[in-house]
Amino acid sequence: MNPAIIRRRVIMYVCTLVQTVLHYYEKRLLKRGSQFEMCLNLLGNKSNFSTFLQNLLRGKVVVPSKTSASFLSTIGHLDNRVELDKNIKPGSNKYFATLSAMASKLAYENHEFIKFTVEITWKMELLGTYSFWDERHQKDTTQAFMFRDKNADSDIIFVAFRGTEVFDADDWRTDFDISWYNLLGVNGRVHGGFMRALGLKLDGTWPNSTMTGEHRHAYNTIAEELKGHFKTNHHTKFILTGHSLGGALAVLFPAVLALHNEVKILERLEAVYTFGQPRVGDERLGEFMKEQFEHYGVRYYRFVYSYDIVPRLPYDDSALMFKHFGTCIYVNSIYEATAVEEEPFKNYFDCGSIVTKRVDALWELVRGFLLPRMFGPDYKETLLLRMFRMLGPVFPGLPAHGPQDYINATRLATY
């Protein structure tokens, strides 16, 4: 038997085993994660800690509500910035990228937090926050939100997909579900877990509509929402964005639009910005998507920071055959950006990067103390992030996946 086939079967078996373990520990992981986030929100900064001590002495400890506009996710505690960069104005060549990076991070938060940030802090219009049904996991797993940028010269709607939540076993099971879905009419193969997160049914078909009934699916809901806005706003364009898993969904959404021949929506697609996006399909899918983007004039920017582990997975080799497509905006650890065909050391376990990954991780620890002195208080790193960066020398590329460096990259790099 072909060694590549054997290797693929072994990898598929391991991924299936990981999904089974994640399912078994799902409730415990969710419970521990909930407790951890509650502690972060009680004690996560000096102001919270001071208030907590005062209330404790008075015997009136107030437990923060997980649905309030002040409750931050773990991702939010890694990078607690909500303000946009005031130095990057609408019309600047960096404006859409920086706003997309912030929106990708904001997608991890609850509805009230998103609403307050978009409407009060950013002075924009929130069009909706959405939770979507995943048929395989039989629960809402995928999330996204949509907002209109009132500050841009043109009428732009942003759709931001949420990435993998740290303590959500179902999100991790989606990531590890590397079964192939054959995209009919394209002869290309796509990551099955990501397609199911968009709403693909277990029988390989797409729901007819999700605007009525108990459950909503990501692809149908967003497509129909966009159509509704386009009917009354004839010059409106839209931008898709997301971090990690959210980036994968953002770039696959137009693939499904093309599959369903949604020309009127694709004609309004301005750009796709992804940050730390994993590979989503094979070479044929990449060729198909490049043709679609060129035909509709869509700009696709795939940002990869330094040795981030996620863009280097699943593997691009003879066994798994996953391929990136489009130009990569590669940003190194001193925030220098380069447009390349593929990020350096394209697969994570690359012998050539064993030393350099760890050297970079140590530099990132030191750099965290230098950035606020060089660029101001907006670049001060949280205590949680500094602790997370300490994992870098042991698990290189893991801390590099956080949103902090992608937001810094869009602000500081030249691209």
PyMOL commands that set and color helices and strands:
alter all, ss='L'
color gray80, all
select helices_A, chain A and resi 3-24+26-43+46-58+74-78+95-106+111-121+169-176+192-198+218-232+245-259+263-266+283-296+310-312+351-375+377-379+383-389+399-401+403-412
alter helices_A, ss='H'
color red, helices_A
select strands_A, chain A and resi 125-134+139-149+156-161+180-183+188-191+237-243+269-275+299-305+328-331+337-340
alter strands_A, ss='S'
color yellow, strands_A
deselect
rebuild
show_as cartoon
